[in-house]
């Protein structure tokens, strides 16, 4: 299939309404240059499945994600006379099956996501299997909070689902149709019946044409290959927005390349609100036949070069950190290739603007802190954290740590360790690990199941800590790296009772792995910030001994972290 040149993009999209009625929506308008093809008549934002990820982990700066940042972009000044926001993929939950004991917090997060996307003016989306994780009744309730139409024309068994939606924006009538398969082997939904998508799309198109639709958009959560074949088989859709059938775990998607399949532009945004796709439509003399004004072929090549440059950059950094691992001639060749790619990427895109024709432009937009934050959506996130803190503090109040078995070591806390290891303790007290728990307290996250485990010691370990019982084990203390120390305290000369030097992989295996850190994060880069006097490294400057204080929470103290 792939990218195809010399293809037109016919018809387009506009405002909102379930079923066959039409409502005129005035999302964002600019009265200037009303009939000029220099101003997009319409911008469509396409969102991938957030899968409950309201924002990234806050331990690393400038991470991708955050619905408040996405909202700041979508609701900010628009370059177009009208905008429309659509999505494909799971919105509410991180997995199709929720772990026992975590359902209430997941529901709180789903509610926050629904209200945030409502503030973003999401019009419609094609659901994924995760959205039904708590059954039809909760799916219906969350959809009511969201206020957007869940569209799956080929699925029956849910009274909440609709087949299509007809919308009008700036005089353009747009038919939006959804298809998908919201079931998985691990989460079968006997009440949901999935039918062949092809006849469902043909019927939906026919109904929308009769209702006056001028343009058509497909939202699909079928597997990507199946979606592309469907787009090729069923003509008439000017835009197809793809999403994942389901999501699972914390892994972030890489951006997806746009494609032209016959006359349909196919786009897909990554999960977890890492980025948005924006498609601008420029109308010339009221013609709704669109050609490519993006230079998609060149764009695909530039994306390939960027990925290659990132790979070479990682290799270069590793070679410089360990000079003996690479030949000087190989390093020189590597640097020349990096320079060549940087020069090529520094040149502007040369795709000319089509003359005397209507055209579209595709843009991929990273969601970062630099976009700013929408106050209303930020408020939904903050309320979520407060609600979870209050609920989990009570729910897990009686969940005590499992005692260490007889003859096995338990956790004793850094204050016990400093008796014999004063130099090591003094250095540790200057690191960010020593204040890890206080960052949770400041953000009302100390009882949050997605956060606590990476900010305390001995979490869910025998003789360690639990969600609300962390007294003496707040922060990332000695025993996170060296293991529980009760036996070592009693017999300090027996070094087999403790781990003197943990493997570097411990950091990445435990907490510092994507999506909590950037994909190119290396333990070696962080190692100098962890090791110091008493840990194999001399002091760079005199170390001020400051003893960390246990956080005051006003109640019993706090679980390992997931992306929020």
C-alpha positions, 0 to 999 in steps of 0.5 A, a space after each residue: 500500500 504505502 505512499 501514493 503520489 498524484 492522488 486527490 483528496 475529495 470532500 471534507 468535514 464540519 460540526 456535530 450531531 449524532 445520527 442523521 441530524 445536523 448541528 452547526 458548530 462554531 468551534 474556532 473561527 477567523 473572519 479575516 480572509 474568509 474566502 482566501 485559500 491562504 487560510 485553512 477553511 478547516 483544521 482537523 485534530 486527530 488524537 490516538 488512544 490516550 488509554 487513561 494516560 492523563 500525563 507523563 511521569 513527572 520525574 523527567 523534564 519535558 516528557 511527551 504527553 499531558 492532556 492539559 498541554 494537548 488542550 492548550 494546543 487544541 483550544 488555543 488560537 487556530 490557523 483555520 476558520 473552523 476546527 474539529 477534534 476526533 479520536 480513534 483508540 481506547 480513551 478511558 483505561 490503560 488495559 482491557 482487564 484491570 488488576 484487582 484492587 486498582 479498579 477504583 483508581 482507574 475509574 477516577 482517572 477515566 472520569 478525569 479523562 472523560 471530563 478533560 476530553 469534553 473540555 477539549 471539545 472532542 466530537 466523536 471517537 472509535 472506542 477500543 477494547 479498554 473502554 469496556 473494561 468495567 462493562 457496558 454500564 460504566 462505558 455508558 456513564 463515562 461516555 455521558 460525562 464525555 459528551 462525545 459520540 462513540 462510533 462503531 458501525 459494525 458492532 452491536 450489543 451496546 446501546 451506547 454506540 452509534 453508527 455515524 455522526 453528521 456535522 457541519 462546520 463553516 457550511 461544510 457537511 461532514 459524515 463521520 463513521 467508526 468501525 472497530 473490534 472492541 474485544 480481545 482474547 483476554 477480555 472477551 465481551 460476549 454481549 458485543 457482536 462484531 460484524 464485517 466492516 465493509 457492508 457497514 461502511 457502505 450502508 453508513 455512507 449511503 445514509 450520510 449521503 442521503 442526509 446531505 454529507 459532502 465529505 466523509 471521515 473514517 475512524 477505525 480501531 481495526 488492526 492497522 493492516 486491516 484498516 488500510 485494506 478496508 480504506 483501499 476497498 471502500 472508496 469515498 473517505 477523504 480522511 481516515 483516522 486510525 487507532 489501536 484496537 486495544 492497549 496494554 501496559 505502559 509502552 509508548 508508541 512511536 509516531 506513525 507515518 501518514 499514507 495516501 491510499 487511493 483518494 484517502 489520507 490515512 493518519 494515526 496519532 500515537 497513544 498516551 497523548 504524546 502527539 496530535 495529528 493536524 490536517 489543514 484543508 485549504 479551499 480554493 474557489 469552493 472546490 472540495 477536491 484536495 491535493 497534497 500540499 504537505 510533501 508527504 514523500 519528502 516528509 517520510 524521507 525526513 522522518 527516516 533521516 531523523 530516526 537514523 540521526 537519533 540512532 547515530 547520536 546514541 552510538 556517538 555518545 556511547 563511543 565518547 563515554 567509552 573511547 576504547 570501544 570504537 576505532 578512531 576511523 569508525 568514529 570519524 565516519 560516524 561523525 561525518 554521517 551525523 553532519 550530513 544528516 543534520 545538514 539535510 534536515 536543516 534545509 526547509 521542506 521544498 514542497 510547493 503550494 499547489 496553485 489554483 487548487 484546493 489542498 491539504 497539509 499534514 502536520 504532526 505535533 509533539 505534546 510538550 510542556 512548552 505548549 502551555 496548560 489549559 486551566 480547566 483541564 489542569 483542574 480536572 487532573 489536580 482534582 483526580 489526584 486529590 480524589 485518589 489520595 483521599 480514597 486510597 488513604 482510607 481503602 488501604 489504611 489497613 494494608 500492612 507490610 507482610 512480615 519478613 519470614 523467619 531468618 530473612 532480612 527485613 527493611 530498617 531504613 537509612 537512619 539505621 544505616 547511617 550509624 556505620 555509613 555516615 559518609 555514604 548517608 551524607 552524600 545520599 542526602 544531597 541526591 534527588 533520591 533523598 527527597 523522592 517522597 516529598 515530591 509526591 506529597 507536594 502533588 497529592 500523589 503519595 497514596 497513588 498506586 501509579 506513583 508510590 512504588 518508585 518513591 519509597 523503599 521496600 514497596 510490597 516487599 516482606 518487611 517493607 512498605 505498602 501504600 499507606 505504611 511507609 514510615 521510615 522508608 520514605 524516599 529511595 533509600 540505601 536498601 533499594 540498591 543494597 537490599 533489606 538490611 536487618 541481617 547486615 545490621 546484626 552481623 555487619 562483618 558478613 558481607 553476603 547479607 547485603 549487596 555491596 554493589 548492585 548491577 547498573 541494570 537495577 535502575 532501569 529494571 525497577 523505575 527508570 525505564 520508558 515511559 518514565 524516562 526518555 527512550 535514549 536514557 542511559 544508566 551510565 549518564 545517571 550513575 555519577 549522580 547516584 555514586 559519590 563519597 563512600 560509593 566509589 567516587 570522590 566528592 567534587 565539592 564539600 557535601 553539606 550533610 542534611 538529614 531528610 525529614 519524613 514527609 508529614 501527610 496527616 495520616 498513615 503513610 504510602 505503591 511501584 510507579 506507572 505512567 499517570 
